[in-house]
Amino acid sequence: MFSTIKRILIGRPLKSSALGEQKLAKLKALAILSSDALSSVAYGTEQILLVLAVVGTVAYWYSLPIAAGVLFLLAALILSYRQIIYTYPHGGGAYVVSRENLGVTPGLIAGGSLLVDYILTVAVSVSAGADAITSAFPEFHDYNVVIASVLVIFITILNLRGVTESASVLAYPVYLFVFALVAMIAVGGYRIATGQISPDLHDPVGTAVPGITLFLLLRAFASGCSALTGVEAISNAIPNFKDPAPKNAARTLVLMGIILAVLFSGITYLAFYLGISPKADETVVSQIASTIFGRETMYYFIQATTALILVLAANTGFSAFPLLAYNLASDKYMPRMFLQRGDRLGYSNGIITLGVSSIVLIVAFSGMTEELIPLYAVGVFIPFTLSQSGMIIKWLRDKPKGWQLKLLTNAVGAVITFTVLSILFVTKFAQVWSVLIFLPIIVYIFIRINRHYQDVGSQLRLDNQTPAPHIKGNVIIVPVAGITKVVENSLTYARSIGDQVIAVYVAFDRESELEMEEKWRARYPDIRLVTLMSHYRSVTQPLTKFIDIVAAKAEEDSYAVTVLIPQFITKKSWHNILHNQSSLLLRTYLLYVKNVIVTTVPYRFKK
């Protein structure tokens, strides 16, 4: 039944040879990997205006030079990540760049930051989409958490079905959103150029603003940089592209940068020219669309596509998180399960982990993840800064052709991203202080996982200096609860593999002990029976003590000890609940006892 439901939801398993069919062309990749970055234009301008509003509407003209600064940083990031794509064509982005050029710890900080950031991407985006839905239908407001969780499950299943299927579904909403905003910017620009919109709605550029400070402008700039979240996703997901993957990824990155620049600058200019102020109950994009189109069809189309892309922005996390987890797992910093492809050739363990983590976050914060947005920004600017710094080290070390220009690009990017990161920490410390706690914990977990794998490797590795242990023979211990076909089946097998066979019976009273010894002598006179008395009706405790004694003696004499556990297998799985599971408990315990081999001899019932 489970396999049937799984096949309905996820689809039929794909052969490994079909992996090439799961690669993305540029247009689909743009939709699936850029949704987070493109959706950020819906709130990037608003974040700038919210800070400037502290000193009044007269300060809104500063949004234009601030937006120019954000675009300058965007250009630096696009050029930098384009270089990273060609330099590190196997993906990994900031994690790989930082680890190889700055060291293991900076690499793990970058990787941990991005993993958390992708979880936040899903939680924040889906919660924002759920808010948009419940704003339109207020009667469902109390079900925000349920709606958001269902949306996460839907996107998780969509990604489990495969990269190309999710891209095919998500491409339409993304491109409809781009079309809607480009149309709004074009119509707004036309109406401004033809004088249909009054120029008196805003204060002129250059107007003196009492109370404005450099710190406030830097804070507004840092807030506006929230429009740049998701830029790094393409460099993490290069293996998802069709060949030549680096070239296609680089072109997709540039195309995303151009679209993002057009939308962000257009919305910022329209917001300034129309004199738009942030409102608690209406977004800046909604106010612009309402002013340009009125509350007509086009306005509702823009609102619908904006709400949709806010939900689908979560898919960037589903595309990048599994690949980043794969890179970390390849380097033995995350569990090896993240290396495995699922039925549909995606890294399904990474997809499921991201989905579950996001739902936990949504439930923990009751769907109100506004407080997580500063963490969201910090989580992306830490790897931004580390990757830029790592590339500086690489150019200084390798000095390839044209390295000076590449070095300048990364140096500018590193200075700006570090400045933004510093401003975020200084101005929003009350909201982002937790990153100073959970990020070291994540790095510590990575290091402990790696240490475990190193220890396992050293113990598994063949060493010519250490000879294999010599085994003289095999002592078989068979726990028995009576004389049955199950026991006889196990004893027959024990005789075939052991030099000595010892049956062990645990009695709860003297009468049952004597009765068992008598029956045993009659049936198996050639097999030794050891009876143990248990005054407290425990089977496992006296049995394990006996096994420990035998194992210690056998080790001295270079004998192996095998505990052979008889186990009957019921015809129907539900029959298991009708029987005690003492054999399972015994096996579980013995697996952790040194110098003891544990094996099970099944006896299958026919009815």
N, C-alpha and C positions, 0 to 999 in steps of 0.2 A: 504493500500500500504506500509506504514511504517513497519507494522508488517511482511509483506512478505519479504521485503529487510532485515530486522533484522534476520529473520529465515534463509535466504540464507547465510548471512555473519557469523552469530554466531551459528546457529543450533537450533534444537528444545529444548525447556526448559526441564531440568532434574528434576525429583522428588527429594525431600529432602532425601529420603531413598537411593538415588544413590550416596550420599556423599562419602561413603567408596570406591566407584569405582574411585573417583577422587584423591585418595591418590597415592603417588609416591613410586615405588620401588627404591632401592639404585642406580641402574645404570641410570635410568631416572632422578632421583634427582641430581645425579652427573653432568649430562649434563645441566640441567636447572638452577641449583644453583651455578655451578662452572665456568660457561662460562666467567664471569667477571674476576675472579682470574686467570684462565688459559690463558685468552687472554693477561693479563698483561705481560707475559713472552716475548711477541712480542716487547715490548718497555722497559722493566725493565733494561736489560743489556745496552741498548743504552743510557738510562738516566745516568748511571754510567760513561760510556765512554765520554759522552758530557762534564761532569764536569772535568774529568781527562785530557781531551784534551787541557785544558787551559795551562797546563805545558808541554805538548808534549806527543808523543807516547811512550816515555820511561817510562811514569807513568802508562801505561796500565796494568802492572803486578799487580798493587794494586787492580785491579778489582777482583782478586781471593780472597784475604782476605776480601774485602768488601762484596763480594758475600757470603762468609762464615758467615759474620756477619748478613746478611739478612736472611740466612737459619737458623741461631741460633734464630733470632727473630721469624721467621715463626714457628719453633718448639715450642717456648714459647707460641705463639698465638694459635696454634693448641691444645696444652695441656690445655691451659686456657679455650678456647671455648668448648673443650670437657667436662671440668668440669661444665661449664655454662649450657650445654645441659642437663646434668643429674640433675643439681641442679634446673634449671628452665625449666622443660620439656614442658611448654605450649608456649614457644617461647618468643619473645620480645628482646632477646639478651642484648646488651649494655644498652638499655633503661630500661628494667626491673631490671637488676643488679644494675645500678646506682641509680634508684629511691628508691629501697628497702634498699640499704646499705649506700648511700651517701646523700640521701634526694631528695625531689621533684625537686628542681632547677637543680642539676646535671643530674637527669634523663631526664628532659625536654631538657637540652642542648644536651645530647647524642641522644635523639630521634629526635630533630630538625636537628642536624648535619647529621644524617643518612638519613632523608627524603630528605634533600637538596642533599646529596651525591648520592642518587639513581636517582634523576632527572639529576644530572650531568653525572652519569654513562650512562644513555640513550642518552643524548645529545652528549657527547664526543665520545662514541662508534659508534653511528650511523653516526656522522659527519666524523669520521675516515674511516668508511666503504664507505661512499659516496666519500671521497677523493680517496680511492683506486679504486673505479669504474671509476671516472673521470680521474684518472691517466692513466688507460688503454684505455679510450675513451675520449681524450682531447676535442673533439668537444662538449661534454656535460658539460664542466667545469662551464659554466655560470648558469647551472641548479643545482648546488650543494645543495642549500637550498631546492629546490623542491624534489630532489631525497631523501635527508635525511628525509624530512617530510613524503614522501610516505612510506619510510621504517619504520618510527615510527608508522604510521597508520596500516601498515601490521602486525607489531609485536603486536600492541594493539589488533587488531581483533583476531589474533591467540591466545592471552591470554584470551580474552573474550570467546572464544570457550571452554575453560576449561584447567585445569592444565595438564591433561594427554595428550590431543591433542597437546598442544604446546611442551610438553616434547618429544612426539613421533617424531615430525618434527625436533626439534632442536638437538636431540641426535646424529643424523648422522654427521652433520657438526662438532660438538665438538669432537667426537671420530676420525673423519678423520683428524682433526687438530692435535690431540695428536699422532695419528699414523704417520703423516707426519713429525712432529718434532722428534719423537723418532727414526724414520728411518734416518733422517738427522744426529742426534747425534751418532747413532750406526755406520753409514757408515763413518762419520768423524772420530770417535774414532778408527775404524778399519784401516783407511788409515794413521792415525798418528802412531798407534802401529806398522804397517808394514813398516813404513818409506817412504810411498808414498807422504807424505807432508813434505817439508823441515822444519827443526827446526829453520832455520835462519829468519823466517818471523816475529819473535817477539824478544824483548829484554828479557834476562834471568830474572827469579824471583830473587829479591834482588838487582837488579841494582840500584845504587844511582841515585836519582832524584833531581836535583837542583830546588829549589823553591817550593818543596812540603811542605805543612803545615797541621797541625792537623785539622784546620778549613776546609780546602779544602777536606780532606778525610771524615770528618763528613758530609760535604755537599754532597759528592758523595754517601755516605751511605744513607743519607736521600732521595736522588733522586732514588736510587736503590730500596728503600722501596715502591716505586710505584707499584712494582711487587706484593705487598701484599694486594692491594685493592680487596675487594670482599670476603675476608676470613671469615668475620662475617656473611655473608648472610645465611648460613645454620642454625646458631643458632637462627636467626629471624624467620625461616620458618619451625620449627619443626612440626607444625600442618599439613603440607603438606605431611608428610611421612606416609607410612603404619605402622601399629602396629607391634612390639613395636616401636613407633616413636622415642623416645630418643636414643634407641640402634641403630636403622638404621641411624639416623642423625649423631651420633657419628662416626659410621664406615665410612659413606660417607665423613665426615670431614677429617678423617685420610687419606682416599684414595686420596682425593683432595690434601692434603698436600704433600703426597708422589709424586704424579704426578707433582705438581707444583715445588717441590724441584728438581726432575730429569730434568725437562725441563729447569728451570732457571740455574741450575749449569752447565748443558751440553752446553747451548748456550753461557754462560759466558766463559767457558773454550775454546770452539771452537773459539770464537771471539778473545780471547787472543792469542791462539796458531797460528791462521791464520793472526794475525796482522791487524785485521779489525779496521778501523777508521770510526766514524760516518760521514755520508754524507747528505747533504741537500736534494738530489734527490734520495737517495736509503737507505732503512733501513738496519740495521745490520743483521737481519735475511735473507734478500734478498742477501746480500753480502756473507754470509756464505753458503747459498744454491747454489749460483752461483759458488763459489770456489769449492765446493764438487762435485756438479752434472753437472756444466756447464749449459748453457741456454737450457736445454733439458726438457723433459716431467716432470720429478720429480721436477725440479725447479718451473715450472709453477703450478704444483699441490700444492706445499708448499705455493706459493704466493696466490693462489686462496683460500685455506683453511684458511690462515692467515687473508685475507681480510674478509672472511665470518664470522669467529669467532669474529672479531672486531665489526661487526654489531650485531651479536647475543649475544655479551657480555651484550647488553642492556637488555636482558631477565632476567638477575639476578635482575635488578631493578624492573622489572614487577612481579617477584616472591616475593621479600622481601618487597617492598614498601606497597602493600595492607595489608600485615599482620602486619607490624609495625603501619600503620595507624589504623588498627583494635585495636591493643593494646592501643594506645593513646586514641582512641574513647571510649574504654571500661572504661578507667579511666576518661572520660569526659574532655579530653584536645583537642579533635578534634570533628567535627560534627558527629552526630549519624548515618548519612548516610553511613559512612565508616564501620558500623557494618553489613550492609545488604549484603546478597549474591544475585548474579544476576541469570538469567535464567539458566546459566551453572554451578551454585554453586560456582563460584569464587567471590571475593569481587570486583565486577565490577566497583563500584564508585571509588575505589582506583586505579584500572587499567586505567580508563578513565582520572582521574585527573593527573596521571603520564604522560600519553601520551600527553595530552594537554599542560601541563607545559613544557615538553621536546621540543615540537614543538615551543612554545613561545620562549624558550631559543635559539633554533637553528636559528629562524628568527631574534631574537634580535642581535645575534652575527654573522649573515650572514653566518652561517655554519662554521665559523672559531673559533673553541672553544679551540685552543691551550692555550689561556690565562686562561682557566678555569681549566686546569689540576692541577696546584698547589692547587687551592681551593678543587679540587677533592681529593687530598692526605690529606689536612688538615681536610676535612670533615670526613675522615675515621679514622684518628689518634686521633682526639678528643674523639670519643666513645671508641676506643681501650684503651686509657689511663684511661678513666673513668671506663670502665668495669673491667680492671685489678685492679684498686684501690678499686673498690667496692667489688671485691672478697677477697681482703686482709682484709677489714673490716669484711666481713662475716666469714672468717676462724678465725680471732682473737676473734670474738664474740661467735661463736657457738662451735668452737674447736671439730669438729667431729674426728673420727678415721683417723689417718694419715694426720692430718691437717697441720703439720709442712712442709711436702713436697709440699703440695698444696699451702701453703703460700709462700714458696720459689719460686715456679713456677710463681705465679702471681706477686710477688715482682720484680723478674727479668724482666718480661714482662712490668710491669708498668714503671720501670726505663728506659728501652730501648725505649718504645713508647713515653714517655714524652720527652726523649732526641731528638728523631726524630721530634716530634712536635715542640719543641723549635727551632731546626735547621731550619725547614721549615719556621717558623715565622721570624727568624733572617735573613736568606739568601734570602727569597722571599717575604719580607713584602710588597713590592710595588704591588705584585700580589694577596696577600691574606688578605690585611688590611680590605677588605669589610666584611670578616667574623665577625669582631668585631662590625659591625653595624647590619647586617641582622640576626645574630644569637640571639642577645638580643631582636630584634623585633619579631622573631618567638616565643621565650619563652614568651614574653609579650602577644602575641596573644593566646597562649596555656592557660595562666593564666586567661585571660579575658573570654575565652570560658568556662573554668572550673567554674569561678565565676558565669557566666550566668546560667549554669546548676544547681549550688548550690542554686541560688536564685529561679529558677523555682521549684526545689524540695521542698524548704521550703514553697513556696506558694501553692503547690499542696498537701502537706502532711496533712492528717487529724489530727486535734488537738482537743482533748476533752475539752480544756479550751475555745475554740472559738465556740460558737453556730452558726448554719447555719442561714443566714439572713431570717427574716420572711417576706413573701410576701402576702399582702392582696388581690391583684388582678392583672389584666394584662390590660394595655392600649395599644391598637393596633393602630398604625398610618399607613395609606395606602396612599402612594403618587399616584395620578392619573393624567393622561394626557388627559382624556376624558371619555366618557361612552362607553365601548366596552365589548366584551365577556371576554377579558383578565381581565379587572377591575372587572366585575361581578363575575368571578371565584375566584378572590382574596378576594372580600368582603364576599362571602359565607363562605370561610375558616376562615376569620377574625372573623366573628360572632360566629363560633363554638369554638374558643379558647379564645376570649377576653371578658372582662367585659364591656369595653368601646371601641368603634370603631370610629376613627376620620379619615376621608378622607381629604387629603390636595391637593389643586390644585394651581399651580403657573401660574398667568396670566401676559401677557406682555402689556395688555391695558385694559381700563375700559370696553369696549364693550364685549370682550371675557370673562371677569370676570362675568358680569351680565348674559350673555348667559349661562355660565356654572352653575351658581347658580339656574337659572330658570329650566334648564333641570334636575338638581340634585333633586330639590324639587319634581319634577314630578315623577321621577323614584325611588328615595330612600328617602322618607320623614322621615324614622326612623333612618337614619344615618347622623351624623353631618358632614358638609362640612366646612372646613376652606380654604378660598382663600387668597393667598399671592400675592402681586403685585411686579413684578420685572421690574424696569425701565431700567435695563441694560441687559435684556434677559438671565439672568442666572437662571437656575432651581435649581442647587445644593446649591448655597449660601443662598437664603432665606429659603429653605427647611431645611437645616441643622441648621440654627439659630432657627427655630421653634422647631425642635426636641430637641435641647439643652435646650430650655425653659421648654418644657414638661417633659424632663428627670429630670431636677433639681427639679421641683415641685413634680413629682412622687416619687423621692427618699425621700423627706421629709415625704410623706404620706405612705411610704412602699409599693409602687406599682411598678410592673415591666413595662418597656416600650419595646414593640416590634415593630420594623419597618418592615412591611410586603411589600416587593417589588414585584409588578406584573412583570412577565417576559415571553414574548412569545418565543417559541423555533421553529426556522425554520426547515423545513423538511431536507433541504440540508445545509451543513455547509457554503458553499460559499454565501448563501443568507444573512448571517450575515453582510457582508460588505455593503449591501444595506440599512441597518437600523442604526440609531444612537445608541450609547451604553451608554446612560445616566444612565441606571439602574446599569450598571457595575461600573461606576464612583461613584455613590451614595453608593453602597454597599462597595466599597473599602474604602471610607471615613468613613463610619459609623462603620466599623470593629474596628476602633481605638478610637471610642467615648465611654467614660465610661458609665456604667449603661444603655446601650442600646443593646437589642437583635436584631439581623438582620436575617431575613429569606426571602427566595424567593419562590414564588408560580409559578411554570411553567405552561404555557398553550401551548400545542404542536399543531403546524399546521399539517394538513394532506396533504397539497399539496403546 
